[in-house]
Amino acid sequence: MYKYLFQRIKSILPKISETEIIALKSGGVSIDREIFKGKIDYKHLYNSATLKKLTRYEKDFVASTDKLLELFGQEKLYPDTKIYEKLKYLGTNGYLSMIIDTKYNGNRVSVTTQSKILSKISSYNPSLGVVTMVPNSLGPGELIQHYGTELQKNHYLPLLSDGTFIPCFGLTGPNNGSDAVGSIDQGIVELVDGKIKIKITLNKRYITLAPVSNLMGIAFQLTDPNHLLECKKTGITLALIEKQHFPNLCNTYHDPNNSGFPNGTIKGTIHIEPEQVIGGENKIGEGWKMLMECLAVGRGVSLPATANGSSKYITYAIMNYINLRKQFNMKIGDMEAVREKFVDMYLNTWIIHSSVQFTNHILDSGSTPSVVTAIMKQQTTERARNVLNHGMDIYAGSAICVGENNFFTKFYNASPVGITVEGSNTLTRGLIIFGQGLNKSHPYIFPIFESIQKNDISAFRTNFNAMFSDITANYLLLFCPPQFMLNSKDIEMRLDYATLKFSLLSNFIALLGGKIKSKQMLSGNMSDILSNIYLGYSLLWYHHHYLNNNHKLLKEQSMLYLLNEIEVKTNLIIDNYPIQSMKWLLYPLRSKVSSLCLENKNHLYKYILNNEELTNIIKEDIYYKGTVVEKMEHIKNLDSNSQEYKNIYDDIIRVGEYKIK
């Protein structure tokens, strides 16, 4: 029987490239493994001993960001002749070296601290947020620290720390965007004047900081046709280039939606020494592995932090605005049409906030879960875009006319950038989150794949039996659930039940084998279910640890917001399952979708307005000194019949006006 199953499963397995296998082996797993198993370990989830608090230095460093923002203001950083002066300030004051160890003069702080700083900067000046984010994410600094030779570490890291070197990393080109290594630039080993050199033809674009960078990391496909290298290795390789030696590589720049940060190209043919490879000659051919191992952390920190900052700023601003702006002789916040949009904004912002806190905790604990960070990148940027769009609808004319009181345009321009970079959200959702999760987070599928690759029937039997046993046990729970799962009114139990169903449904989707890659609508909806489950446990974790399970109404409404989508999409997957002969087995997984109570939105709206603790959390990690939001705060303390109130009110609702030329 096992021989038949072995051959049958082998026949449906997709072809997995070497780069895909490296990606699957890189990074780690966390709660995503438990979700695929169908049961969460609450003892571990609610273990307070694992929580880390910010040190006094970290708290002071976060607080110092206010001075930075007051100094820099809201002006775009690029193009601007003062950008090098500003970059040096960032370096000197520790903002460019938050991932570099102190022994290299770095300012290494926790992931939570990085996230708080990036959230605050991005809430006020998105272009500054990008410039600060890049050196602290995937790039030369992190790669050198993890894989560089001692010589490279000792030379480059101190100079990266103080802003002497401004890094960028050249990966994508005209023919490889989300497919980062699809048509990568080529390098060839050759003899030049009797010395071994690597000739590289570069055509990189969408490279953030490239126009101002003087230390470029580059990725290329290395070949050695004449077998000149002593190590005898080839493949994707990473190297360092100092701009002073190749001044003509960066001559053009892009303007990403007028969002005001340096972005551009690296073009030209150059020769470099093998010693310029990150990690030296022995690391030739290991570039993709190095990138995948480093990507897991950066992807889960930077963009979610910017989404957190922008969403909180917009939500807090609109919360103030709808309670002073009048139309039809009433505050617009008293209109249910406005409340409906605002509550949706608030719930998405709360979900982003909770998931950022939870993910920072996971990363600070030392885990590097690549599937979780992919979820965070896609979900937080998409939800932040929803917050932005609803907020613009409410702010209306003030949101579309450029002027002093328009805080939307800078976020509106920056939002598509976060959606696009580090892999398009469309492909992250359709291919990566569930596809990689199935192979990496699932406890048995990749071990079964490896056993088939190695032709190891014994290992295959062990993993197959374990998987079959888990599936059978979980399937039986559908018909004989424990008492705690029967109480459908308890949202935590509904989430547990949804997790159980997702685990089972994942195994049925896995039977599609290699077809999963082309069934991207199925895969995308499975990604949504997985993502919402993760976000749901983030909410439970956050409310348990930081709110002592208070604010039950907010927790319940946030969870219901996620659960309804989970249940709708679970039914959608079952209805569209393509293996007709097995479809009947999925019917017990169908959910009875409950209608949301619209009146609860009115209750939640009033609860939010009257809760100072929640307001302070939304204000956390944002900066608005000197903005229209500060005026909105101030006017609340004035007599609405006073002249001062009327003057400030008129100032708040004023839109930009310009002389006709």
C-alpha positions in Angstrom: 0.0 0.0 0.0 2.7 2.5 0.9 4.6 1.8 -2.3 1.4 2.7 -4.2 0.8 5.8 -2.2 4.5 6.7 -2.6 4.2 6.6 -6.4 0.8 8.2 -6.5 1.9 11.2 -4.4 5.1 11.4 -6.3 3.1 11.8 -9.5 1.1 14.8 -8.3 3.9 16.6 -6.6 4.8 19.9 -8.3 8.3 20.5 -9.6 10.1 22.6 -7.1 13.1 24.6 -8.2 16.3 24.8 -6.2 15.5 28.4 -5.3 12.1 27.4 -4.1 13.6 24.6 -1.9 16.1 27.1 -0.4 13.2 29.5 0.3 11.3 26.7 2.0 14.3 25.7 4.2 15.0 29.3 5.1 13.4 31.1 8.0 11.4 29.4 10.6 7.9 28.7 11.8 5.9 29.9 14.7 2.1 29.9 15.4 1.6 29.2 11.7 2.7 25.6 12.3 0.0 25.2 15.0 -2.7 26.7 12.7 -1.9 24.1 10.1 -2.1 21.4 12.7 -5.6 22.7 13.6 -5.0 23.5 17.3 -3.3 26.4 19.1 -1.3 25.9 22.3 -2.9 28.6 24.5 -0.5 27.9 27.3 2.3 29.1 25.1 0.2 31.9 23.5 -0.7 33.3 26.9 2.7 32.8 28.6 3.7 36.2 30.1 7.2 35.0 30.8 8.1 35.4 27.2 7.2 39.1 27.0 10.1 41.5 26.6 9.9 45.1 27.9 11.7 48.0 26.4 14.9 49.1 28.2 15.3 52.6 29.5 17.6 53.4 26.6 15.1 52.1 24.1 12.3 54.2 25.7 14.5 57.3 25.5 15.5 56.5 21.9 11.8 56.2 20.9 11.1 59.5 22.7 14.0 61.2 20.8 12.1 60.6 17.5 10.0 63.7 18.3 13.1 65.9 18.1 14.0 64.3 14.8 10.6 64.9 13.3 10.5 68.5 14.6 13.8 69.1 13.0 13.0 67.5 9.6 9.4 68.6 9.3 7.1 67.1 6.7 9.0 68.0 3.6 9.9 65.3 1.1 13.5 64.1 1.3 14.1 63.7 -2.4 15.1 65.4 -4.6 16.7 67.8 -2.2 20.3 69.0 -2.1 20.2 68.7 1.7 19.5 65.0 1.7 23.1 64.0 2.4 23.2 66.3 5.5 19.9 64.7 6.7 21.3 61.2 6.1 24.4 62.0 8.1 22.2 63.2 10.9 20.2 60.0 10.8 23.4 58.0 11.0 25.1 60.0 13.7 22.0 59.6 15.9 21.5 55.9 15.5 18.6 55.7 13.1 20.4 53.9 10.3 22.0 51.2 12.5 19.1 49.8 14.6 20.0 46.2 13.4 23.8 46.6 13.7 25.6 45.3 16.9 27.1 47.9 19.3 30.6 46.3 18.8 30.5 47.8 15.3 29.3 51.2 16.6 25.8 50.2 15.8 22.6 51.0 17.7 21.0 47.6 17.9 17.6 47.7 19.5 14.7 45.3 19.7 12.3 44.7 16.9 9.6 46.4 19.0 11.7 49.5 19.3 12.4 49.6 15.6 8.7 49.2 14.9 7.7 52.0 17.2 10.2 54.4 15.7 9.3 53.6 12.1 5.6 53.9 12.9 6.1 57.4 14.4 8.3 58.6 11.6 6.0 57.2 8.9 2.9 58.8 10.6 4.4 62.3 10.0 6.8 62.1 7.1 6.4 58.9 4.9 9.4 59.8 2.8 11.6 59.9 5.9 10.1 56.6 7.0 11.3 54.9 3.8 14.8 56.4 4.0 15.1 55.2 7.6 13.5 51.8 7.0 15.8 50.6 4.1 19.1 50.5 6.0 17.4 48.6 8.8 15.9 46.0 6.6 17.2 43.7 3.9 20.4 45.1 2.5 24.2 45.4 2.9 24.1 46.0 6.7 22.1 42.9 7.7 23.9 40.7 5.0 27.4 41.8 6.1 26.6 41.3 9.8 25.3 37.8 9.2 27.5 36.5 6.4 30.4 39.0 5.9 34.0 38.2 6.5 35.6 39.7 9.6 37.4 42.2 7.4 34.1 43.2 5.8 32.3 43.5 9.1 35.1 45.6 10.7 35.4 47.9 7.8 31.8 48.5 6.6 29.6 48.2 9.6 31.0 51.1 11.6 30.8 53.3 8.5 27.2 52.2 7.8 26.3 52.9 11.4 27.4 56.5 11.4 26.0 57.3 7.9 29.3 57.5 6.2 28.1 54.7 3.9 24.5 54.9 2.7 23.4 51.5 1.6 21.1 50.2 -1.1 20.5 46.7 -2.4 20.1 45.9 -6.1 18.0 42.8 -6.7 15.2 43.5 -9.2 15.5 44.6 -12.8 13.3 45.3 -15.8 12.5 41.6 -16.2 12.3 40.4 -12.6 10.1 42.1 -10.1 8.3 39.8 -7.8 10.2 37.0 -9.5 13.4 38.2 -8.0 15.8 35.7 -9.6 13.9 35.1 -12.8 16.0 37.0 -15.2 18.8 38.2 -12.9 21.9 40.1 -14.0 24.8 38.0 -15.2 28.3 37.8 -13.9 31.2 35.9 -15.5 34.6 35.0 -14.1 37.5 35.9 -16.4 41.2 36.8 -16.3 42.0 40.5 -16.6 45.7 41.3 -16.8 46.5 37.9 -15.2 44.1 38.5 -12.3 40.8 36.8 -11.6 37.9 39.2 -12.0 34.2 39.0 -12.1 32.6 40.9 -15.0 29.0 41.9 -14.2 26.5 43.6 -16.5 24.0 45.4 -14.3 20.5 46.6 -15.2 18.8 47.1 -11.8 15.7 49.3 -11.2 13.3 50.0 -8.3 16.3 50.2 -6.0 15.4 52.3 -3.0 18.2 54.8 -2.0 20.2 54.0 -5.1 20.5 57.7 -6.2 22.1 58.6 -2.9 23.8 55.4 -2.0 27.6 55.0 -1.9 27.6 51.3 -0.9 25.6 49.1 -3.1 24.8 45.5 -2.5 24.0 43.6 -5.7 22.7 40.1 -6.6 23.7 38.4 -9.8 24.0 35.0 -11.4 27.6 34.0 -11.5 29.2 31.6 -14.1 32.7 30.3 -14.3 33.0 28.7 -17.7 36.8 28.4 -17.6 36.9 27.0 -14.0 39.1 29.8 -12.7 37.7 30.0 -9.2 39.4 27.9 -6.5 36.1 27.2 -4.8 34.5 25.8 -8.0 31.1 27.4 -7.0 28.6 29.3 -9.2 25.1 30.5 -8.9 23.3 33.5 -7.3 25.9 35.6 -5.6 25.9 38.8 -3.6 28.6 41.4 -3.7 29.5 44.9 -2.4 30.3 47.9 -4.6 31.6 51.2 -3.4 30.3 54.0 -5.6 33.6 55.9 -5.5 35.1 53.2 -7.7 32.2 53.1 -10.1 30.7 56.7 -10.1 28.6 56.2 -13.3 26.4 53.4 -12.1 23.6 55.6 -10.8 22.8 58.4 -13.2 19.0 58.3 -13.2 16.2 58.1 -10.6 12.6 57.2 -10.5 9.7 59.3 -8.9 7.6 56.7 -7.1 4.2 58.4 -7.2 5.7 61.7 -6.1 6.2 60.2 -2.6 9.5 61.9 -2.1 12.2 59.3 -1.4 15.2 58.3 -3.4 14.6 55.4 -5.8 16.4 54.6 -9.0 18.6 52.5 -11.1 22.0 50.8 -11.1 23.3 50.3 -14.7 26.6 49.5 -16.3 29.2 46.8 -16.8 31.9 46.6 -14.2 34.7 44.3 -13.0 35.0 43.4 -9.3 37.3 41.3 -7.2 36.1 37.9 -5.8 36.9 39.4 -2.3 34.0 41.8 -2.9 31.5 38.9 -2.6 29.7 39.2 0.7 31.3 36.5 2.9 34.2 36.1 0.5 34.7 33.6 -2.3 33.3 30.7 -0.2 29.9 32.4 -0.2 29.6 32.4 -4.0 26.4 30.7 -5.1 24.8 31.1 -1.7 23.1 34.4 -2.4 19.5 33.2 -2.5 19.8 31.4 0.7 21.3 34.5 2.3 18.5 36.7 1.0 15.8 34.3 2.1 17.2 33.9 5.7 17.4 37.7 6.1 14.1 38.6 4.4 11.9 36.9 7.0 12.6 39.5 9.7 12.7 42.7 7.7 9.5 42.0 5.8 7.7 41.6 9.0 8.9 44.8 10.6 9.2 47.8 8.2 6.1 47.8 6.1 3.8 46.7 8.9 5.2 49.6 11.0 4.5 52.1 8.3 1.0 50.7 7.9 0.5 51.0 11.6 1.7 54.6 11.7 -0.4 55.8 8.8 -3.5 54.0 9.9 -3.3 55.3 13.5 -2.7 58.9 12.3 -5.6 58.8 9.8 -8.0 57.1 12.3 -7.2 59.5 15.1 -7.5 62.5 12.8 -10.9 61.4 11.4 -12.1 60.5 14.9 -11.5 64.2 15.9 -12.8 65.6 12.6 -16.2 63.9 12.6 -16.9 65.2 16.1 -16.4 68.8 15.2 -17.3 69.1 11.5 -21.0 69.9 11.0 -23.3 69.3 8.0 -27.1 69.4 8.0 -26.9 71.1 11.4 -25.3 68.1 13.1 -21.9 66.6 13.6 -21.1 64.3 10.8 -20.2 61.7 13.3 -23.9 61.5 14.2 -24.6 60.2 10.7 -24.7 56.4 10.5 -23.3 56.5 7.0 -20.1 58.2 8.3 -20.1 56.0 11.5 -20.1 52.9 9.3 -17.0 53.9 7.5 -15.3 55.1 10.6 -15.9 51.9 12.6 -14.5 49.9 9.6 -11.4 52.2 9.7 -11.1 51.7 13.5 -11.4 47.9 13.3 -8.8 47.6 10.6 -6.4 50.0 12.5 -7.0 47.9 15.7 -6.3 44.7 13.9 -3.1 46.2 12.4 -2.0 47.5 15.8 -2.6 44.1 17.6 -0.9 42.1 14.9 2.1 44.4 14.8 2.5 44.0 18.5 2.2 40.2 18.3 4.6 39.8 15.4 7.2 42.1 17.0 6.9 39.8 20.1 7.5 36.7 17.9 10.5 38.2 16.2 12.0 39.6 19.4 11.7 36.0 20.8 14.2 34.9 18.1 11.8 33.2 15.7 12.0 34.1 11.9 8.7 32.8 10.6 8.7 33.6 6.8 5.0 32.8 6.3 3.9 35.0 9.2 6.0 37.9 7.9 4.5 37.5 4.4 1.0 37.6 6.0 2.0 40.8 7.8 3.3 42.5 4.8 0.3 41.8 2.7 -2.4 42.2 5.3 -1.2 45.4 7.0 -0.6 47.3 3.8 -3.9 46.2 2.3 -5.8 47.1 5.5 -4.0 50.4 5.8 -5.1 51.2 2.2 -8.8 50.5 3.3 -8.3 52.8 6.2 -6.9 55.5 3.9 -9.8 55.2 1.3 -12.5 55.4 3.9 -10.8 58.3 5.6 -10.6 60.2 2.3 -14.3 59.6 1.7 -15.1 61.2 5.1 -12.6 64.0 4.9 -14.0 64.7 1.4 -12.9 68.0 -0.2 -10.2 68.6 2.3 -8.7 65.2 1.4 -8.4 65.8 -2.4 -7.3 69.4 -2.4 -3.6 69.9 -1.8 -3.0 72.3 1.1 -1.8 72.8 4.7 -4.8 70.8 6.1 -4.6 67.9 3.7 -2.7 65.1 5.5 -4.0 62.5 3.0 -2.0 63.1 -0.1 1.3 62.1 1.4 -0.2 58.8 2.6 -2.2 58.3 -0.7 1.0 58.6 -2.7 2.9 56.3 -0.4 0.3 53.6 0.0 0.7 51.9 -3.4 4.5 51.8 -2.8 4.0 49.5 0.2 1.5 47.4 -1.7 4.0 46.9 -4.5 7.5 46.5 -3.0 9.0 43.4 -1.5 6.8 41.4 -3.8 3.5 42.6 -5.2 0.6 41.9 -2.8 -1.3 40.2 -5.6 1.4 37.5 -5.9 2.1 37.4 -2.1 -1.6 36.6 -1.6 -2.1 34.3 -4.7 1.2 32.3 -4.5 3.2 32.9 -1.3 1.2 32.9 1.9 -0.8 29.7 1.4 1.5 28.0 -1.1 4.6 28.5 1.0 2.6 27.9 4.2 1.4 24.5 2.9 5.0 23.4 2.2 6.7 25.1 5.1 4.2 25.5 8.0 2.4 22.2 7.5 4.0 19.7 9.8 4.2 16.8 7.3 4.0 17.9 3.7 7.6 19.0 3.2 9.0 16.0 5.1 6.9 13.8 2.8 8.3 15.7 -0.2 11.8 15.2 1.0 11.3 11.5 1.6 10.1 11.1 -2.0 13.0 13.2 -3.3 15.4 10.9 -1.4 13.4 7.8 -2.3 13.1 7.0 1.4 9.9 4.9 1.8 10.5 4.4 5.6 10.5 8.2 6.2 7.5 8.5 3.9 5.6 5.9 5.9 6.4 7.6 9.2 5.3 11.1 8.1 2.3 9.8 6.1 1.0 7.8 9.1 1.4 10.8 11.4 -0.4 13.1 8.9 -3.2 10.6 8.4 -3.6 10.2 12.2 -3.9 14.0 12.7 -6.4 14.4 9.8 -8.6 11.6 11.1 -8.6 13.0 14.7 -9.4 16.5 13.4 -12.1 15.2 11.1 -13.8 13.3 13.9 -13.8 16.6 16.0 -16.2 18.0 13.4 -18.8 15.4 14.3 -18.0 15.1 18.0 -16.5 18.4 19.0 -15.6 19.0 22.6 -18.1 21.0 24.6 -16.0 24.2 24.4 -16.4 24.1 20.6 -20.1 23.9 20.7 -20.6 27.3 22.1 -20.7 29.2 18.9 -21.5 32.5 20.7 -17.9 32.4 22.2 -15.8 34.1 19.5 -12.6 32.4 20.8 -14.2 29.0 20.3 -15.4 30.1 16.8 -11.8 30.9 16.0 -10.6 27.6 17.3 -13.3 25.8 15.2 -12.3 27.9 12.1 -8.7 26.8 12.7 -9.7 23.2 12.8 -11.6 23.5 9.5 -8.7 25.4 7.9 -6.3 22.6 8.8 -8.6 20.0 7.3 -9.3 22.0 4.2 -5.6 22.6 3.6 -5.0 18.9 3.3 -7.7 18.6 0.7 -6.2 21.5 -1.3 -2.9 19.8 -1.0 -4.3 16.9 -3.1 -4.3 19.2 -6.1 -0.5 18.9 -6.1 1.3 21.0 -8.7 -2.0 22.5 -9.9 -2.1 24.7 -6.8 0.4 27.1 -8.5 -2.1 27.8 -11.2 -5.2 27.7 -9.0 -4.4 31.1 -7.6 -7.9 32.2 -6.8 -8.3 29.1 -4.6 -4.8 29.7 -3.1 -5.5 33.4 -2.6 -8.7 32.8 -0.7 -7.0 30.1 1.4 -4.4 32.8 2.1 -7.1 35.1 3.3 -8.4 32.5 5.7 -5.0 31.7 7.1 -4.2 35.4 7.4 -7.4 36.2 9.3 -6.9 33.3 11.6 -3.4 34.6 12.4 -4.8 38.1 12.9 -7.5 36.7 15.2 -4.9 35.0 17.5 -3.0 38.3 17.5 -6.1 40.0 18.9 -6.5 37.4 21.6 -2.8 37.6 22.5 -2.8 41.4 22.7 -6.0 41.7 24.7 -4.8 39.1 27.1 -1.4 40.5 27.8 -1.9 44.3 27.5 -5.6 44.9 28.3 -6.3 42.2 30.8 -9.1 41.1 28.5 -10.8 44.4 29.0 -12.7 46.2 26.2 -14.7 43.1 25.4 -16.9 44.9 22.9 -13.9 46.0 20.8 -12.4 42.6 20.9 -15.6 40.9 19.9 -16.3 43.2 17.1 -12.8 42.9 15.7 -13.0 39.2 15.9 -16.4 39.0 14.3 -15.0 41.2 11.5 -12.4 38.6 10.8 -14.5 35.5 11.5 -17.3 36.3 9.1 -14.8 36.6 6.3 -13.1 33.3 7.3 -16.5 31.5 7.3 -17.6 33.1 4.0 -14.3 32.2 2.3 -14.3 28.6 3.8 -17.7 28.1 2.1 -16.4 29.6 -1.1 -13.4 27.2 -1.2 -15.7 24.2 -0.6 -18.2 25.2 -3.3 -15.3 25.6 -5.8 -13.3 22.5 -4.8 -12.3 21.0 -8.2 -12.0 17.3 -7.2 -15.7 16.4 -7.5 -15.3 12.8 -6.2 -14.1 14.1 -2.9 -16.2 17.2 -2.6 -18.8 15.4 -0.3 -16.1 15.0 2.3 -15.9 18.8 2.6 -19.5 19.5 3.4 -19.0 19.0 7.2 -16.5 21.9 7.0 -19.2 24.3 5.8 -20.0 27.2 8.1 -23.3 28.8 8.9 -22.4 32.4 8.4 -24.1 34.7 11.0 -25.2 38.2 10.0 -23.4 41.1 11.7 -25.6 43.3 13.9 -25.5 46.8 12.5 -26.6 48.3 15.8 -23.3 47.0 17.3 -21.5 49.6 15.1 -23.4 52.4 16.9 -22.5 50.9 20.3 -18.9 50.5 19.3 -18.7 54.0 18.0 -19.9 55.5 21.2 -17.7 53.2 23.2 -14.6 54.3 21.3 -15.4 58.0 21.7 -15.8 57.7 25.5 -12.7 55.5 26.2 -9.5 57.4 27.0 -7.4 54.3 27.2 -8.3 53.3 23.7 -7.7 56.8 22.4 -4.2 56.8 23.9 -3.4 53.5 22.3 -4.4 54.9 18.9 -2.3 58.0 19.5 0.6 55.8 20.5 3.6 55.9 18.1 2.3 58.8 16.0 3.4 62.4 15.8 1.2 65.3 14.8 2.7 68.4 16.4 2.0 71.5 14.4 -0.6 69.8 12.2 -4.3 70.3 11.7 -4.8 67.3 14.1 -3.3 69.3 16.9 -5.8 72.1 16.1 -8.6 69.5 16.3 -7.4 68.5 19.7 -7.2 72.1 20.9 -10.6 73.1 19.7 -12.3 70.4 21.9 -11.4 72.4 25.0 -13.0 75.6 23.8 -16.5 77.1 24.1 -18.1 76.4 20.8 -19.8 79.8 20.9 -16.5 81.7 21.4 -14.8 83.6 18.6 -11.6 81.6 19.1 -13.5 78.4 18.4 -15.0 79.8 15.3 -11.7 81.1 14.0 -10.0 77.7 14.6 -13.0 75.8 13.1 -12.8 77.9 10.0 -9.1 77.3 9.8 -9.5 73.5 10.2 -12.1 73.2 7.4 -10.1 75.5 5.1 -8.7 73.9 1.9 -5.7 75.0 -0.1 -6.2 78.0 -2.3 -3.7 79.3 -4.9 -3.5 82.5 -6.9 -4.3 82.0 -10.6 -1.2 82.7 -12.6 
